[in-house]
Amino acid sequence: MCSLCLSSLLLVLLVLCFSGVSSADTVNPTIKGKGYRLVSVQETSDGGLLGHLQLIQNSKVYGPDIPLLQLYVKHETQDRLRVHITDAQKQRWEVPYNLLPREQPPSLTQTIGKTGKNPITVSEYSGSELIFTYISDPFGFAVKRKSDGQVLFNSSSDPKDPYGELVFKDQYLEISTSLPKDASLYGLGENSQPHGIKLYPNDPYTLFTTDVSAINLNTDLYGSHPVYMDLRNVGGQAYAHSVLLLNSNGMDVFYRGTSLTYKVIGGVFDFYFFAGPTPLGVVDQYTSFVGRPAPMPYWSLGFHQCRWGYHNLSVVEDVVENYKKAQIPLDVIWNDDDHMDGHKDFTLNPKNYPRPKLLAFLDKIHSIGMKYIVIIDPGIGVNTSYGVYQRGLANDVFIKYEGEPFLAQVWPGAVNFPDFLNPKTVSWWGDEIRRFHELVPVDGLWIDMNEASNFCSGKCKIPKGQCPTGSGPGWVCCLDCKNITKTRWDEPPYKINASGLQVPIGFKTIATSATHYNGVLEYDAHSLYGFSQSIATHKALQGLEGKRPFILTRSTYVGSGRYAAHWTGDNKGTWEDLKISITTVLNFGIFGVPMVGADICGFYPAPTEELCNRWIEVGAFYPFSRDHANFYSPRQELYQWESVAQSARNALGMRYKLLPYLYTLNYEAHISGAPIARPLFFSFPTYTETYGLSTQFLLGSSVMISPVLEQGKSEVKALFPPGTWYSLFDLTQVINSKQGKYVTLDAPLHVVNVHVYQNSILPMQQGGLISKAARTTPFNLVVTFPAGASNATAKGNLFLDDDELPEMNLGSGYSTYVDFYATVSQGSVKVWSEVQEGKFALDKGWVVEKVSVLGLDGGGGTSALEVDGNPVTSVSSIELSTSEQKYLEEAEDGEKTKSVMVDVNGLSLPVGKNFAVSWKMGIKA
């Protein structure tokens, strides 16, 4: 007898032994399930727990229950616990292990029927940081943090709870957790959250990748991220953890304030718990599992300009020239699909974008360091004279429906969709990118419409006549289509709240009964489409010229940040959309996609001049900063209004000075997952006033943006967490916030308030119109002590490398890392550096020209300046100067603190070499 047959027989015996209910039993149809009981549990050879769960009572709601489940629990790291529950008898769909690499649970054939080799009698399974406990009948589990005993997740239900026990059917899975009423939750995206970054009880949270404009609130949008962060304040201490349900099927998540319920239409329960306890630690643990964020090239942190509707190359050339005339920084110029021949991927319009002229233009901008990026969509035009389509057909790369390539309609008209789960498709896609790069040496790729978007629904065929012409927008379906309702994949028993309207899940996308490679259903793999395309595109670009890829994707999934940046999709030029953009950007940092931004000034229909002023003052500090507009919108490049140009010069001027800091944050994101743009609670987790704050944000740990987000305002009420804050636009301006407070700041039309926190050292350069040029300018260090401090420390860091190289790390010979330190103690001030691998920076000739130290005790003057231990004489070009700092408001306790800023000018300290600068502050009379 074969081992599989034996296992099946043992399974049947196990079911009969523990089943107290016959299949003929009926239940109240409103009850979805009575749960499961744990009937066996044992220790596995890898130190995990393996158990079997037996159904207590059948229910017919949403289909029959699966009678026996396999439970696998393992502490995978000291701060990560996995709980995996699946059908014990039959393999079920899971996120492919080759797409998101992770440990495999024990296979079903190895475990079924093994009823006690290493039996476990205790109900607690403890790791370094987390403890898994369970109740056997009905089965429920809890996860606790060992250090403080907090229950992070508890699936057991009480009769008074608004949720029931575990339900596991073929197309309906349900599980819940209780929550403390004061827990603050974040995540569960992508959607536009009108209430701000904190999850709002009873708002709908549906996860299913959908081409629905971002102007739609509380609706499943382009990405699916079934992860949330839970932040609690207990006794004045902050504790954060995170919960990921790794499942790509459509789901509704119901958050009620004191509980959270998942209702999923397929797959398995594959939970990962991340112990924290700090917000930064949670994202570190999360990205160590799903993949560290991709390293971004330096130029990608510059400003980007795009528009759908640059009808020919001369318009693009004019845009670049006008930015230069207006003295507004610009690093990257983009084309939406205007460059294409009939909207077809990997083509050039021979009339409007003739290749010889385009190549000449690219030579010109490349010579000064500018870059060029174009869009590609996944839909490949069905056209027998189109080489991309012909080669795709020959390689059998398209998603199938009833054995034929699934027919849809997007911009080129009738299209087929590549199946990126097929290895042959990945190779074909890479070859098409290589061919296109030989045609046009683009510097990155923008992958759009990859939810996947379809202008039609159902099973379609091409009607007689052209459909559409390949010119103009053409988003009205003109294929001959019929609804598909004949399978349970097209009409599942439970209807998720798709598009916020409970539309069929195949509505304007790929039919969910279509099939991928190896028979995988679109029903299961739908939300992975953009993710799988990002992986294939990243692989292709890595193979070109050995350069660091830059990819912008609309649709994302868990782990997408490892391969691509993201923008927040089709927003609207309204004040509400400006405000919501901050929440979405901050969410994606939590999702491990730190390179993110929204369309500045809005994608459509048309921003007001005032709104565009205020939007660039926010967008200049998005990690990904791009102005992008719709085909039908009026022109909104930043130079179109002189007032907006002035605001852009101001805000982007500061961004370009901060590029060394932003690039270092990019490095930190790559090695630890740390978001570039962060909610304030990341740096001030015990200050509960920050928990729901969605109108301000941090860059890194210490630079705070407090923008105007309302029409007609010339001031902004900003929260200043406890400590001292200095205006980056005027370093003499101080806000001392001992307990934390709101301060009303002046904010005329061209002003955005940016502050840097105490105990920081900020590396800055002189700025410029292109990042390549700005990067060659001298450095200045801004050192911030608490105001008037006589004994304090500060620190900062700087990462520099050859940003064209695919990898971003130390040890290559093409990078330098510098730690900066500063102290003030007993009247002595010292600023110094410790350099790792200084050769790269030394070869570049980078120097520190100026050091500004803020917050020093204001009594007396300065003396005894030394550089690298050598006294500085009066004949030296190095100068010390002192400025008294101005307090915006009196201190809360009425004390008048006097502090000064000391500038050390005229330095020429090699960045790649350790240095020390010190001096004495005068003694008070």
Secondary structure, 3 states (H helix, E strand, C coil): CCHHHHHHHHHHHHHHHHCCCCCCCCCCCCCCCCCEEEEEEEECCCCCEEEEEEECCCCCCCCCECCEEEEEEEEEECCEEEEEEEECCCCCCCCCCCCCCCCCCCCHHHHCCCCCCCECCCCEEECCCEEEEEEECCEEEEEEECCCCCEEEECCCCCCCCCCCCEEECCCEEEEEECCCCCEEEEEECCECCCCCCCCCCCEEEECCCCCCCCCECCCCCCEEEEEEEEEEECCEEEEEEEEECCCCCEEEEECCCEEEEEECCCCEEEEEECCCCHHHHHHHHHHHHCCCCCCCHHHHCEEECCCCCCCHHHHHHHHHHHHHHCCCCCEEEECHHHCECCECCCCCCCCCCHHHHHHHHHHHHHCCCEEEEEECCCEECCCCCHHHHHHHHCCCECEECCEECCEEECCEEEECECCCCHHHHHHHHHHHHHHHHHCCCCEEEECCCCCCCCCCCEEECCCCCCCCCCCCCCCCCCEEECCCCCCCCCCCCCCCHHHCCCCCCCCCCCCCCECHHHCEHHHHHHHHHHHHHHHHHHHHHCCCCCCCCEEECCCECCHHHCCEEECCCCECCHHHHHHHHHHHHHHHHCCCCCEECEECCCECCCCHHHHHHHHHHHCCCCCEEECCCCCCCCCCCCCCHHHHHHHHHHHHHHHHCHHHHHHHHHHHHHHCCCCEECHHHCCCCCHHHCCCCCCEEECCCEEEECCCCCCCCEEEEEECCEEEEECCCCCEEEEECCCEEEEEECCCCCCEEEEECCEEEEECCCCCCHHHHCCCCEEEEEEEEEEECEEEEEEEEEEECCCCCCCCCCCCCEEEEEEEEEEECCEEEEEEEEECCHHHHHHCCEEEEEEEEEEECCCCEEEEEECCEECCCCCCCEEEEEECEECCCCCCCCCCCEEEEEEECCCEECCCCCEEEEEECCCC
